Amino acid sequence: MIDEIDYWGYLIQEYQKNEKAARYKFLNIESLINSISIWENDSDNFDRSLYAYLNRITLISRDTTEDEEKGKVNVMTIHAAKGLEFPVVFIIGAEDGIIPHARSVEEGDGSVEEERRLFYVAITRAQDKLFISSCQHRRKMGGVVECAPSPFLQEIPENLVEYHEPSTALEAEQALDILAQMKAKFGN
């Protein structure tokens, strides 16, 4: 099917200014095809249906009750969170260059809008509380770089935002006290 619809040609046309992006997207399709092929040819696999395959690769494959969820944390990508909701959601690394990803900004082909939609998906996963964090400095490739908050944060209505910015760096004991307070607030 990929050859029949000339998907590679479509990608080259769509990403005329960035063949690397087209190649990356095509490699994703090839990876999916390879994964399905391995699934279909596995002699230990007795159910080779699409349904069984999708259940196998899904990060969260079952609904759980509240009792089962108590004390558990789901760590996932924004893509994996689509269609799911959680009482409390933490979005970490809401920094320029991460969301929107630096590559999206550099390509300038409208993919920043896709990043904006992904951010919207992330913030709408929260049923009760949403915590978004960014840092001022981040270790990167052996050094420390300055970080700026994601420009998408400015698009959230001010009446929905409560900022918590420490004026000075915390001592280790203060940080441990804050973590203990958070633990008490959210339960053991």
Secondary structure, 3 states (H helix, E strand, C coil): CCCCCCHHHHHHHHCCCCHHHHHHHHHHHHHHHHHHHHHHHCCCCCCCCHHHHHHHHCCCCCCCCHHHHCCCCCCCCHHHHCCCCEEEEEECCCECEECCEHHHHHHCCCHHHHHHHHHHHHHCCEEEEEEECCCCEEEECCEEEECCECHHHHHCCHHHCCCCCCCCCCCHHHHHHHHHHHHHHHCC
